């Protein structure tokens, strides 16, 4: 079963850096060039300099953004900008945020989790990974010897007993508080009381963990551990390379939000509602919802009210109209992807990818897709004609993540978007 451990984290000394919000950053995979530049300008000690530094002319194997990150990290520790905790701790982590007009607070805790290769224990992935990001993270791990950014893990605990046990160690304590660039309020409390640590370790001992976000970082941590074992550099089962930094959140947490990931597809120039209907009609029952932002909203509200995965929304940019498409039968999906389970085939993202894009619209071309999560982003793209076909997709639920991951299947790319992202820089984890 997954084993969690308290650890002596490395954290910023506020006496040296001042406002913590000046030195934290989102995880590397959501940082574009503009945000990266803004974070670099914000503080000479912003963690983005470690997590995602800039390439420079003349970089080579001996001098590059990874070696610069390692040098900076060593300098900051020597100068006291970053300091080691005095005692092993778990870290309670709350994030308060607003989505589509509603307020939420997601609660969990940061811990070291013993690494297990996927398929050999009780830690499960749910999405496919790509080789490029893993190669990038491995170079950073090797250079710095640190997990800079936590993996996001979910575990079944309907009554939230494990969180309650660790939160028993923060009563009447003031948290570190950071408001990030999206307005999310992040609060962190270290927990060092032996009784609280022992209680939560016991409660977590028999629970599986499902990776929500950070699959590339987790697989890279396993690769890093295996490489060190092969070269004889592991000191034993308690070597820090046997663990990774993970945020653990109960699947029953009221603040756990999975946003939909809508697709903005280009590559279908001149596609009209009539042509789309002709293509979809053999498999879908279709309903017109009007045009413009009001049509988009009405279509999405009907999808939310229905709550099923087999209902998709389509906005044709050529004429600005919105169509709701309800799949009539699972038979064609069974024929198209027989190697996958019924649960996988029933996902909205699977239906869109395999049936709509690859079969019904295949002869129109292979679309280029941009992924967005809010209705305003969809309507803005349609109004600016920056795509040819906007596709509304129902969000996968925790029940889909759990059952598909437990079957050792992986969802199609961009199936889930857990909001908000975890901040990088609140606490760092040494792995050697």
Wavefront OBJ file of the C-alpha trace (Angstrom):
o trace
v 0.000 0.000 0.000
v 1.213 3.598 -0.528
v 3.399 4.769 2.333
v 3.419 8.412 3.344
v 6.160 10.069 5.362
v 6.692 13.428 7.040
v 9.883 15.090 5.849
v 12.193 17.989 6.548
v 11.116 20.328 3.813
v 13.092 23.264 2.482
v 11.224 26.573 2.575
v 11.790 30.239 1.883
v 12.904 32.350 4.853
v 10.399 35.209 4.896
v 12.916 37.437 6.671
v 15.063 37.202 3.536
v 12.462 37.298 0.750
v 9.616 39.330 2.303
v 6.242 38.613 0.696
v 5.989 34.914 -0.182
v 3.719 35.731 -3.126
v 6.734 37.310 -4.850
v 8.711 34.048 -4.938
v 6.142 31.298 -5.683
v 4.923 30.236 -9.141
v 2.469 27.906 -10.874
v 3.839 24.518 -12.007
v 6.023 24.625 -15.102
v 3.463 23.081 -17.469
v 1.041 26.023 -17.242
v 3.658 28.801 -17.440
v 3.767 30.495 -20.833
v 6.451 32.960 -21.976
v 4.601 36.081 -20.759
v 3.937 34.676 -17.293
v 7.494 33.338 -17.110
v 8.874 36.802 -17.876
v 6.600 38.379 -15.256
v 7.705 35.901 -12.590
v 11.380 36.448 -13.415
v 10.863 40.206 -13.028
v 8.962 39.811 -9.773
v 11.891 38.731 -7.617
v 15.513 37.601 -8.050
v 14.529 34.664 -5.820
v 11.348 33.567 -7.593
v 11.189 29.785 -7.793
v 10.580 29.970 -11.555
v 14.370 30.424 -11.856
v 14.678 26.862 -10.556
v 11.515 25.331 -11.999
v 11.642 26.809 -15.517
v 14.697 28.925 -16.206
v 15.543 30.521 -19.516
v 17.703 28.984 -22.204
v 20.689 31.173 -23.087
v 22.910 31.478 -26.180
v 25.880 29.132 -25.945
v 24.201 26.632 -23.621
v 25.790 23.184 -23.717
v 25.944 20.020 -21.603
v 28.097 21.727 -18.978
v 26.182 25.006 -18.730
v 22.432 25.247 -19.257
v 19.215 26.121 -17.472
v 19.391 22.947 -15.384
v 22.928 23.572 -14.135
v 22.029 27.208 -13.458
v 19.037 26.045 -11.401
v 21.267 23.730 -9.383
v 23.789 26.496 -8.739
v 21.101 28.972 -7.720
v 19.517 26.480 -5.359
v 22.838 25.816 -3.649
v 23.526 29.555 -3.388
v 20.103 30.291 -1.915
v 20.518 27.560 0.699
v 23.990 28.782 1.619
v 22.784 32.377 1.858
v 19.755 31.421 3.953
v 17.169 32.387 1.334
v 16.023 28.764 1.554
v 16.217 27.006 4.920
v 15.735 23.401 6.055
v 12.967 22.631 8.520
v 14.131 21.750 12.028
v 11.763 18.759 12.286
v 9.973 16.371 9.921
v 6.525 17.658 9.029
v 3.433 17.163 6.958
v 1.951 20.357 5.522
v -1.767 21.135 5.535
v -2.565 23.044 2.351
v -5.859 24.883 1.647
v -6.763 26.701 -1.580
v -9.772 29.046 -1.703
v -10.982 30.046 -5.156
v -13.911 31.056 -7.322
v -15.142 29.299 -10.478
v -18.079 30.437 -12.640
v -19.434 32.559 -9.773
v -19.124 29.933 -7.000
v -16.710 29.854 -4.032
v -14.775 26.718 -3.043
v -11.993 25.684 -0.655
v -9.970 22.569 -1.485
v -8.154 20.978 1.459
v -5.336 18.460 1.588
v -1.817 17.920 2.865
v 1.701 17.617 1.459
v 3.757 14.532 2.250
v 6.463 12.310 0.901
v 4.935 9.243 -0.773
v 6.935 6.081 -1.437
v 7.273 5.546 -5.186
v 5.672 2.545 -6.890
v 5.800 1.845 -10.640
v 2.328 2.115 -12.128
v 0.632 -1.268 -12.243
v 2.671 -2.799 -9.420
v 1.058 -1.292 -6.344
v -1.748 1.010 -5.305
v -0.751 4.215 -7.089
v -2.663 4.677 -10.335
v -2.323 7.084 -13.283
v -5.322 8.227 -15.295
v -3.803 10.071 -18.281
v -1.182 9.370 -20.921
v 2.239 11.016 -20.689
v 4.717 12.276 -23.290
v 8.456 11.666 -23.487
v 9.521 15.311 -23.892
v 8.316 16.653 -20.529
v 9.709 13.593 -18.730
v 13.150 14.094 -20.273
v 13.027 17.763 -19.241
v 12.057 16.997 -15.633
v 14.675 14.239 -15.355
v 17.441 16.687 -16.260
v 16.147 19.049 -13.579
v 15.931 16.290 -10.942
v 19.451 15.106 -11.766
v 20.918 18.604 -11.632
v 19.184 19.869 -8.486
v 18.408 16.735 -6.463
v 14.999 18.212 -5.587
v 11.279 17.855 -6.197
v 10.404 21.503 -6.673
v 6.738 20.979 -7.511
v 4.312 18.499 -5.897
v 2.404 15.765 -7.674
v -1.359 15.942 -7.009
v -2.814 12.684 -5.649
v -6.373 11.687 -4.726
v -7.475 8.997 -2.286
v -10.882 7.587 -1.245
v -11.983 8.885 2.164
v -15.680 9.899 2.173
v -15.558 11.035 5.803
v -12.253 12.940 5.481
v -10.811 11.188 8.558
v -7.214 11.411 7.320
v -7.408 15.150 6.720
v -9.067 15.610 10.108
v -6.212 13.741 11.773
v -3.510 15.915 10.263
v -5.521 19.120 10.781
v -5.615 18.293 14.487
v -2.018 19.528 14.472
v -2.862 23.072 13.284
v -5.514 24.215 15.766
v -5.218 27.933 16.572
v -2.128 28.308 14.383
v -1.688 31.070 11.836
v -0.952 29.833 8.303
v 1.397 31.198 5.710
v -0.915 32.873 3.189
v -0.233 33.594 -0.472
v -2.598 34.959 -3.122
v -1.467 33.885 -6.569
v -1.782 35.588 -9.973
v -5.271 34.096 -10.515
v -6.597 35.331 -7.161
v -6.459 31.910 -5.487
v -5.724 32.170 -1.752
v -3.211 29.504 -0.702
v -2.678 28.697 2.999
v 0.001 26.413 4.442
v 0.538 25.022 7.959
v 3.444 22.723 8.925
v 2.414 19.903 11.272
v 5.137 18.385 13.451
v 3.200 16.852 16.367
v 4.122 13.188 16.605
v 0.581 12.079 17.502
v -0.977 13.798 14.479
v 1.689 12.451 12.124
v 1.287 8.894 13.378
v -2.507 9.080 13.176
v -2.613 10.212 9.550
v 0.034 7.678 8.505
v -2.088 4.916 9.977
v -5.267 6.133 8.307
v -3.571 6.391 4.901
v -1.883 2.989 5.036
v -4.630 1.046 3.236
v -5.791 3.684 0.738
v -5.014 3.678 -2.997
v -3.797 6.925 -4.561
v -4.871 8.172 -7.997
v -2.657 10.713 -9.746
v -4.785 13.756 -10.599
v -2.030 16.009 -11.940
v 1.712 15.648 -12.320
v 1.918 12.309 -14.141
v 5.151 13.390 -15.860
v 6.720 14.376 -12.537
v 5.702 11.111 -10.903
v 7.026 8.913 -13.713
v 10.225 10.974 -13.739
v 10.657 10.417 -9.990
v 10.388 6.653 -10.557
v 12.955 6.860 -13.374
v 15.295 8.950 -11.203
v 14.994 6.416 -8.347
v 15.618 3.489 -10.704
v 18.676 5.158 -12.244
v 20.187 5.773 -8.818
v 19.474 2.202 -7.768
v 21.123 0.858 -10.929
v 24.253 2.918 -10.278
v 24.445 1.871 -6.611
v 23.655 5.334 -5.261
v 20.653 4.453 -3.086
v 21.516 4.277 0.607
v 18.614 1.940 1.406
v 14.808 1.852 1.644
v 14.720 5.214 3.449
v 16.778 7.022 0.808
v 14.855 10.197 -0.156
v 14.978 9.186 -3.840
v 12.499 6.421 -2.965
v 9.827 9.079 -2.365
v 8.234 12.010 -4.162
v 6.518 15.154 -2.934
v 2.744 14.800 -3.222
v -0.352 16.798 -2.326
v -3.015 14.386 -1.073
v -6.707 15.319 -1.304
v -9.704 13.175 -0.447
v -12.005 12.343 -3.342
v -14.806 13.387 -1.004
v -13.432 16.866 -0.392
v -16.185 19.427 -1.144
v -13.682 21.774 -2.771
v -12.382 19.227 -5.292
v -13.310 20.644 -8.703
v -12.724 19.075 -12.123
v -13.294 21.646 -14.849
v -14.391 20.661 -18.349
v -11.781 20.874 -21.079
v -13.460 22.251 -24.179
v -11.839 21.979 -27.605
v -11.396 24.814 -30.101
v -10.698 23.041 -33.377
v -9.159 24.589 -36.487
v -8.844 22.812 -39.815
v -12.521 22.758 -40.811
v -12.804 25.996 -42.840
v -16.350 26.881 -43.903
v -17.939 24.155 -41.768
v -21.602 25.100 -41.337
v -24.293 23.836 -38.998
v -25.999 22.087 -41.907
v -22.826 20.242 -42.922
v -22.047 19.336 -39.327
v -25.583 17.995 -38.824
v -25.267 15.873 -41.963
v -22.045 14.345 -40.619
v -23.305 13.739 -37.072
v -26.836 12.567 -37.850
v -25.982 8.858 -38.402
v -24.856 8.566 -34.758
v -26.362 11.490 -32.827
v -29.741 13.030 -32.118
v -29.330 16.765 -32.737
v -31.004 19.854 -31.264
v -30.455 23.450 -32.298
v -29.785 25.960 -29.491
v -29.540 29.204 -31.399
v -26.560 31.394 -32.053
v -23.986 33.573 -30.339
v -23.085 33.583 -26.623
v -26.700 32.965 -25.601
v -26.808 29.832 -27.765
v -23.552 28.614 -26.254
v -24.827 29.209 -22.710
v -28.164 27.491 -23.400
v -26.398 24.502 -24.929
v -24.033 24.193 -21.965
v -26.834 24.547 -19.424
v -28.701 21.689 -21.108
v -25.534 19.568 -20.972
v -25.105 20.331 -17.269
v -28.758 19.545 -16.580
v -28.484 16.255 -18.450
v -25.260 15.309 -16.645
v -24.392 12.478 -19.059
v -21.082 11.887 -20.815
v -22.688 11.093 -24.177
v -23.879 14.679 -24.765
v -21.637 17.123 -26.659
v -22.097 20.721 -27.788
v -20.856 22.131 -31.107
v -20.536 25.731 -32.243
v -19.888 26.256 -35.953
v -17.962 29.495 -36.328
v -18.951 29.937 -39.980
v -22.580 30.686 -39.048
v -22.299 31.137 -35.261
v -24.903 28.489 -34.392
v -24.895 25.967 -31.536
v -25.988 22.338 -31.736
v -26.398 19.790 -28.956
v -25.559 16.216 -30.004
v -26.719 13.193 -27.983
v -25.180 9.824 -28.885
v -27.914 7.279 -29.652
v -25.983 4.037 -29.167
v -22.683 2.750 -27.776
v -22.347 0.218 -30.606
v -20.104 2.241 -32.915
v -17.691 3.154 -30.107
v -17.466 -0.559 -29.288
v -16.480 -1.249 -32.880
v -14.017 1.643 -33.129
v -12.061 0.997 -29.919
v -12.777 -2.587 -28.788
v -9.511 -2.675 -26.857
v -10.905 -0.221 -24.302
v -13.440 -0.785 -21.537
v -17.057 0.361 -21.628
v -16.159 3.025 -19.041
v -13.418 4.445 -21.272
v -15.596 4.355 -24.384
v -18.424 6.178 -22.604
v -16.328 9.285 -21.778
v -17.300 12.455 -23.608
v -13.666 13.104 -24.557
v -13.379 9.559 -25.956
v -16.557 9.951 -28.026
v -15.354 13.281 -29.395
v -11.858 11.985 -30.177
v -12.653 8.569 -31.632
v -16.113 8.957 -33.175
v -16.395 12.616 -34.145
v -12.853 13.656 -35.066
v -11.456 10.336 -36.312
v -14.563 8.951 -38.063
v -17.409 11.348 -38.807
v -15.230 14.377 -39.662
v -12.098 12.459 -40.694
v -12.190 13.332 -44.404
v -12.357 17.050 -43.578
v -8.848 16.945 -42.135
v -7.021 16.501 -38.856
v -7.914 19.419 -36.599
v -5.508 21.469 -34.571
v -6.944 21.948 -31.097
v -6.659 24.527 -28.363
v -7.973 23.550 -24.931
v -9.943 25.934 -22.699
v -12.002 25.504 -19.549
v -14.434 28.436 -19.229
v -17.447 29.348 -21.351
v -16.175 32.906 -21.763
v -13.042 31.506 -23.420
v -15.209 29.518 -25.835
v -17.475 32.425 -26.789
v -14.505 34.775 -27.213
v -12.844 32.306 -29.596
v -16.022 31.955 -31.646
v -16.569 35.722 -31.761
v -12.994 36.345 -32.897
v -13.221 33.463 -35.405
v -9.967 32.016 -34.053
v -11.221 28.444 -34.641
v -13.608 26.672 -37.004
v -15.489 24.434 -34.576
v -15.957 24.893 -30.828
v -16.676 21.666 -28.944
v -18.228 21.653 -25.472
v -17.282 18.544 -23.502
v -18.777 17.380 -20.179
v -16.197 17.120 -17.394
v -15.143 13.655 -16.272
v -16.088 12.979 -12.668
v -14.080 11.439 -9.845
v -16.004 8.203 -10.381
v -14.633 8.032 -13.937
v -11.071 8.709 -12.810
v -11.281 6.010 -10.134
v -12.821 3.224 -12.189
v -10.740 3.788 -15.336
v -7.467 4.165 -13.437
v -8.262 1.083 -11.339
v -8.637 -0.859 -14.612
v -5.066 0.267 -15.465
v -6.413 2.277 -18.393
v -5.500 5.857 -19.162
v -7.954 8.497 -20.308
v -7.380 10.400 -23.554
v -5.154 13.483 -23.211
v -6.785 16.554 -21.676
v -9.606 14.556 -20.103
v -9.435 16.311 -16.736
v -8.410 19.702 -15.426
v -8.171 19.941 -11.661
v -8.447 23.587 -10.682
v -6.622 25.365 -9.183
v -3.049 24.246 -9.806
v -0.794 23.681 -6.808
v 1.773 26.397 -6.203
v 5.454 25.662 -6.647
v 7.754 27.074 -3.970
v 5.688 26.659 -0.797
v 7.874 23.734 0.254
v 10.633 21.887 -1.622
v 11.573 18.224 -1.178
v 15.210 17.002 -1.291
v 15.548 13.693 -3.159
v 19.229 13.086 -2.490
l 1 2 3 4 5 6 7 8 9 10 11 12 13 14 15 16 17 18 19 20 21 22 23 24 25 26 27 28 29 30 31 32 33 34 35 36 37 38 39 40 41 42 43 44 45 46 47 48 49 50 51 52 53 54 55 56 57 58 59 60 61 62 63 64 65 66 67 68 69 70 71 72 73 74 75 76 77 78 79 80 81 82 83 84 85 86 87 88 89 90 91 92 93 94 95 96 97 98 99 100 101 102 103 104 105 106 107 108 109 110 111 112 113 114 115 116 117 118 119 120 121 122 123 124 125 126 127 128 129 130 131 132 133 134 135 136 137 138 139 140 141 142 143 144 145 146 147 148 149 150 151 152 153 154 155 156 157 158 159 160 161 162 163 164 165 166 167 168 169 170 171 172 173 174 175 176 177 178 179 180 181 182 183 184 185 186 187 188 189 190 191 192 193 194 195 196 197 198 199 200 201 202 203 204 205 206 207 208 209 210 211 212 213 214 215 216 217 218 219 220 221 222 223 224 225 226 227 228 229 230 231 232 233 234 235 236 237 238 239 240 241 242 243 244 245 246 247 248 249 250 251 252 253 254 255 256 257 258 259 260 261 262 263 264 265 266 267 268 269 270 271 272 273 274 275 276 277 278 279 280 281 282 283 284 285 286 287 288 289 290 291 292 293 294 295 296 297 298 299 300 301 302 303 304 305 306 307 308 309 310 311 312 313 314 315 316 317 318 319 320 321 322 323 324 325 326 327 328 329 330 331 332 333 334 335 336 337 338 339 340 341 342 343 344 345 346 347 348 349 350 351 352 353 354 355 356 357 358 359 360 361 362 363 364 365 366 367 368 369 370 371 372 373 374 375 376 377 378 379 380 381 382 383 384 385 386 387 388 389 390 391 392 393 394 395 396 397 398 399 400 401 402 403 404 405 406 407 408 409 410 411 412 413 414 415 416 417 418 419 420 421 422 423 424 425 426 427 428 429 430 431 432
